């Protein structure tokens, strides 16, 4: 390590952190970037007189790289199904399948018009689209969907597994 590192650190640290914080918007991340810059400076042969400028440039580059890698990571995670995309626990998968089976069975026991209205509405169709598909007035769709939800809950409760 350099003999002048402590002195350069004392004088340049606030400015180096400020540069990184301006890029990152986070003091914590900026301090990490500053540490990296000072470690690199400690291994370098940059003259002490040029240290502040060199450190600020190093901090800016490191902070920008951090931003870019964060964007790339976010893009990869989004493409892979999110940050928490991992194989679910098998028990969770079995429970979810059982719940879906129960809902489908209960849905099959509803009056056809209610079941269809509920499925269409919960598939993202607007009230107007549901009304047109079922040849209903748009004002009656909400009533049918609410009744269908209520009937579905009753069916699920009626046929709930014993616990």
C-alpha positions as MATLAB code, in Angstrom:
seq = 'XXXXXXXXXXXXXXXXXXXXXXXXXXXXXXXXXXXXXXXXXXXXXXXXXXXXXXXXXXXXXXXXXXXXXXXXXXXXXXXXXXXXXXXXXXXXXXXXXXXXXXXXXXXXXXXXXXXXXXXXXXXXXXXXXXXXXXXXXXXXXXXXXXXXXXXXXXXXXXXXXXX';
ca = [
       0.000    0.000    0.000;
       0.961    3.576   -0.518;
       2.396    5.693    2.227;
       0.198    8.665    1.243;
      -3.078    6.674    1.208;
      -4.269    7.812    4.632;
      -3.739   11.490    3.881;
      -5.393   11.251    0.447;
      -8.282    9.340    2.020;
      -8.856   12.004    4.677;
      -8.925   14.833    2.172;
     -10.661   13.189   -0.812;
     -13.190   10.807    0.748;
     -16.120   13.266    1.094;
     -15.787   14.391   -2.513;
     -15.438   10.844   -3.869;
     -18.542    9.716   -1.963;
     -20.431   12.774   -3.218;
     -19.589   11.949   -6.854;
     -20.730    8.360   -6.473;
     -23.870    9.405   -4.568;
     -24.831   11.831   -7.320;
     -24.723    8.975   -9.827;
     -26.319    6.317   -7.618;
     -28.676    8.282   -5.425;
     -27.655    6.161   -2.440;
     -25.134    7.119    0.202;
     -24.612    3.494    1.229;
     -23.812    2.403   -2.312;
     -21.668    5.496   -2.808;
     -19.568    4.586    0.219;
     -19.037    1.099   -1.199;
     -17.966    2.618   -4.509;
     -15.592    4.986   -2.707;
     -13.999    2.058   -0.893;
     -13.415    0.333   -4.212;
     -11.908    3.487   -5.686;
      -9.578    3.940   -2.729;
      -8.481    0.305   -2.880;
      -7.634    0.763   -6.548;
      -5.818    4.003   -5.755;
      -3.842    2.214   -3.039;
      -2.488   -0.221   -5.640;
      -1.843    2.468   -8.242;
       1.105    4.715   -9.008;
      -1.022    7.823   -9.488;
       0.801   10.860   -8.054;
      -0.764   12.241   -4.859;
      -1.324   15.588   -6.575;
      -3.632   13.927   -9.096;
      -5.373   11.690   -6.557;
      -8.618   13.641   -6.094;
      -9.351   13.860   -9.814;
      -8.347   10.265  -10.422;
     -10.483    9.046   -7.506;
     -13.517   11.064   -8.629;
     -13.281    9.673  -12.152;
     -12.810    6.157  -10.781;
     -15.836    6.602   -8.509;
     -17.973    7.901  -11.362;
     -17.002    5.005  -13.630;
     -17.561    2.442  -10.878;
     -20.942    3.970   -9.994;
     -22.036    3.984  -13.640;
     -20.949    0.365  -13.985;
     -22.988   -0.456  -10.903;
     -26.033    1.243  -12.402;
     -25.592   -0.591  -15.685;
     -25.132   -3.948  -14.004;
     -28.247   -3.266  -11.924;
     -30.252   -2.576  -15.061;
     -28.902   -5.699  -16.736;
     -29.707   -7.747  -13.630;
     -33.232   -6.306  -13.488;
     -33.711   -7.130  -17.175;
     -32.460  -10.693  -16.679;
     -34.640  -11.179  -13.597;
     -37.656   -9.811  -15.413;
     -37.033  -12.105  -18.363;
     -36.577  -15.056  -16.003;
     -39.821  -14.345  -14.172;
     -38.752  -11.943  -11.453;
     -36.197  -11.684   -8.700;
     -37.880  -14.401   -6.730;
     -38.120  -16.819   -9.636;
     -37.162  -20.176   -8.234;
     -38.642  -23.624   -8.212;
     -41.520  -23.646   -5.737;
     -41.599  -26.079   -2.871;
     -43.319  -29.283   -3.981;
     -45.815  -29.019   -1.107;
     -46.802  -25.534   -2.265;
     -47.258  -26.861   -5.786;
     -49.505  -29.713   -4.588;
     -51.595  -27.335   -2.458;
     -51.939  -24.881   -5.347;
     -53.030  -27.666   -7.710;
     -55.558  -28.921   -5.183;
     -56.949  -25.388   -4.731;
     -57.267  -24.909   -8.483;
     -59.045  -28.280   -8.763;
     -61.462  -27.299   -5.964;
     -62.212  -23.914   -7.575;
     -62.817  -25.503  -10.969;
     -65.140  -28.087   -9.430;
     -67.066  -25.380   -7.537;
     -67.224  -23.239  -10.671;
     -68.725  -26.188  -12.557;
     -71.538  -26.344   -9.983;
     -72.540  -22.688  -10.530;
     -75.293  -21.679  -12.922;
     -73.701  -21.450  -16.371;
     -74.329  -17.723  -16.862;
     -72.773  -16.892  -13.464;
     -69.769  -19.119  -14.089;
     -69.110  -17.669  -17.527;
     -69.541  -14.070  -16.314;
     -67.123  -14.728  -13.450;
     -64.517  -16.342  -15.685;
     -64.728  -13.591  -18.295;
     -64.530  -10.779  -15.750;
     -61.610  -12.360  -13.901;
     -59.859  -12.918  -17.209;
     -59.613   -9.171  -17.641;
     -62.670   -8.351  -19.740;
     -64.439   -5.106  -18.949;
     -68.063   -4.994  -17.852;
     -69.005   -3.828  -21.362;
     -67.121   -6.713  -22.975;
     -68.710   -9.255  -20.617;
     -72.129   -7.741  -21.311;
     -71.625   -7.974  -25.074;
     -70.345  -11.547  -24.866;
     -73.278  -12.707  -22.752;
     -75.873  -10.457  -24.388;
     -76.595   -8.678  -21.111;
     -77.013   -5.047  -20.196;
     -73.726   -3.618  -18.887;
     -75.487   -2.663  -15.639;
     -76.387   -6.261  -14.866;
     -72.855   -7.638  -15.226;
     -71.749   -6.360  -11.821;
     -74.735   -7.977  -10.134;
     -74.154  -11.296  -11.874;
     -70.434  -11.267  -11.070;
     -71.074  -10.457   -7.379;
     -73.676  -13.220   -7.158;
     -71.295  -15.604   -8.885;
     -68.491  -14.762   -6.446;
     -70.858  -15.289   -3.517;
     -72.086  -18.590   -4.935;
     -68.519  -19.715   -5.590;
     -67.531  -18.976   -1.969;
     -70.555  -20.950   -0.726;
     -69.661  -23.891   -2.945;
     -66.056  -23.838   -1.803;
     -67.123  -23.720    1.852;
     -69.736  -26.439    1.373;
     -67.191  -28.792   -0.168;
     -64.219  -27.733    1.949;
     -61.973  -30.592    3.036;
     -62.235  -31.554    6.710;
     -59.377  -30.228    8.774;
];
